[in-house]
Amino acid sequence: MKVHTQRIGDVIVAQLAGEIDTMDSDGLGEALAEIVAAQPAGLVLDFAQVTYIASVGLSLLLKLAQDMRKAKGKLVIAAVAPAVKTVLDTVHLGAAIPIETTVDAALGRMAVKAAASV
């Protein structure tokens, strides 16, 4: 699993590439924990290049959502490939973590949330 991050204002966009499975979950969890520790106002996970997600990856996402809430930040998943989207929809992950079709839409959601809380 590769993670590339960029900061856009007070939001971090993390582009993930590869499979989120047992082999990669520890490294990804550590990378995401470092992002949360930086206390960004928002975190967008760009899933455009994620090709597979196992149950351990789903657990990791739910923990990340909880950690972001505790840090008073917002989390949005974006640009999910169809095969991975099927898995996320099957477990109703969108009920716990917003899922947008594009990174721009996710960033727009962050701007709306930021404006609403002012």
PECOR-V932313 format. One record per helix or strand. SS is the DSSP state (~ for helix, > for strand). FROM is the first residue (numbers start at 1). TO is the last residue. If there is no record, write none. Layout:
# PECOR-V932313
[[SS FROM TO] [SS FROM TO]]
This chain:
# PECOR-V932313
[[> 2 8] [> 11 20] [~ 22 37] [> 42 53] [~ 55 70] [> 74 78] [~ 82 90] [~ 93 95] [> 98 100] [~ 103 116]]
